[in-house]
Amino acid sequence: MFYYYGRKKQISKYYPSPQCDTIVEPFAGAAAYSAYKDNWKKNVILIEKDEKVYKIWDWLINEATEQEILNLPELKIGEKSSDFLHIIHAATKMAFHFKTIKVTAVLERNWEISKRIMSQNLHKVKHWQILNDDYSNAPDIEATWFIDPPYKGEAGLGYRHSSKLLDYDKLAEWALNRKGEVIFCEGKEGDYLPFKPLVDLKGVAGKVNKEMIYYRSDVLVPEQTTLFSNINV
Ligand SMILES: C[S@@+](CC[C@H](N)C(=O)[O-])C[C@H]1O[C@@H](n2cnc3c(N)ncnc32)[C@H](O)[C@@H]1O
């Protein structure tokens, strides 16, 4: 729906399709997996600890109209903005720590694209729910749990609620106790669950980002089990 550091927009296609009627994203961010293809038609419950991110979702789900989004002012290169929705479009992981940002060509363009995408896709999220809370307070229901925390180590440092603040062993134990299906995302430093390689992504300056996955399902769907047998544990 909107630009977000660490969002799963480009790689949603590599994750298993949801098998349950409800998708829960306990680390919501921009919730790219829930928005992917037809996933949005499910019951979607988002949990996000960062109040500023929560407020974007609350506005999109409960208030915004397509026209209102299209009418949001354009950004002009060189001007300044203190609007968090603008700031996260700056395509930098440090964006969360900026109070004000100077509009660059990248930001101007990202914002223009995002306005169009938010407006076109707004109808998809109107039945979703967003909670401003810690992941551990998510409802204890059977669901497809798409768990995408700030990655352990440096990659997860940028967020306001960053990797520094997470107890990963506690998170692993909590994830193992979810009912239904668990799709758990991590990076190369994920060592607290039996993660397996999912895909290598090209980053900036030739850098390769290793995407890892832990997958577990109590939901019996034969084709899915075969397809992902290499990543089942
Ligand atoms: C990697 S991002 C999620 C990206 C998301 N999957 C997407 O597609 O945009 C992780 C998110 O978890 C949030 N977060 C960090 N600690 C949290 C916690 N304890 N409970 C809930 N959300 C948390 C961060 O604010 C951030 O938005």
PDBQT file of the ligand as one rigid body, heavy atoms in Angstrom, charges set to zero:
ROOT
HETATM    1  C1  LIG A 301      10.257  -5.724   8.827  1.00  0.00    +0.000 C 
HETATM    2  S1  LIG A 301       9.008  -4.568   9.271  1.00  0.00    +0.000 S 
HETATM    3  C2  LIG A 301       7.566  -5.353   8.586  1.00  0.00    +0.000 C 
HETATM    4  C3  LIG A 301       7.487  -5.145   7.110  1.00  0.00    +0.000 C 
HETATM    5  C4  LIG A 301       6.190  -5.652   6.521  1.00  0.00    +0.000 C 
HETATM    6  N1  LIG A 301       6.155  -7.106   6.428  1.00  0.00    +0.000 N 
HETATM    7  C5  LIG A 301       5.957  -5.052   5.144  1.00  0.00    +0.000 C 
HETATM    8  O1  LIG A 301       5.709  -5.785   4.167  1.00  0.00    +0.000 OA
HETATM    9  O2  LIG A 301       5.998  -3.817   5.048  1.00  0.00    +0.000 OA
HETATM   10  C6  LIG A 301       8.816  -4.834  11.000  1.00  0.00    +0.000 C 
HETATM   11  C7  LIG A 301       7.759  -3.965  11.673  1.00  0.00    +0.000 C 
HETATM   12  O3  LIG A 301       7.570  -4.432  13.024  1.00  0.00    +0.000 OA
HETATM   13  C8  LIG A 301       7.303  -3.319  13.869  1.00  0.00    +0.000 C 
HETATM   14  N2  LIG A 301       7.617  -3.749  15.255  1.00  0.00    +0.000 N 
HETATM   15  C9  LIG A 301       8.814  -3.771  15.867  1.00  0.00    +0.000 A 
HETATM   16  N3  LIG A 301       8.719  -4.301  17.098  1.00  0.00    +0.000 NA
HETATM   17  C10 LIG A 301       7.411  -4.657  17.263  1.00  0.00    +0.000 A 
HETATM   18  C11 LIG A 301       6.700  -5.304  18.317  1.00  0.00    +0.000 A 
HETATM   19  N4  LIG A 301       7.305  -5.664  19.447  1.00  0.00    +0.000 N 
HETATM   20  N5  LIG A 301       5.390  -5.560  18.146  1.00  0.00    +0.000 NA
HETATM   21  C12 LIG A 301       4.758  -5.181  16.987  1.00  0.00    +0.000 A 
HETATM   22  N6  LIG A 301       5.379  -4.549  15.954  1.00  0.00    +0.000 NA
HETATM   23  C13 LIG A 301       6.704  -4.302  16.091  1.00  0.00    +0.000 A 
HETATM   24  C14 LIG A 301       8.196  -2.222  13.308  1.00  0.00    +0.000 C 
HETATM   25  O4  LIG A 301       7.738  -0.958  13.700  1.00  0.00    +0.000 OA
HETATM   26  C15 LIG A 301       8.079  -2.484  11.799  1.00  0.00    +0.000 C 
HETATM   27  O5  LIG A 301       7.016  -1.733  11.261  1.00  0.00    +0.000 OA
ENDROOT
TORSDOF 0
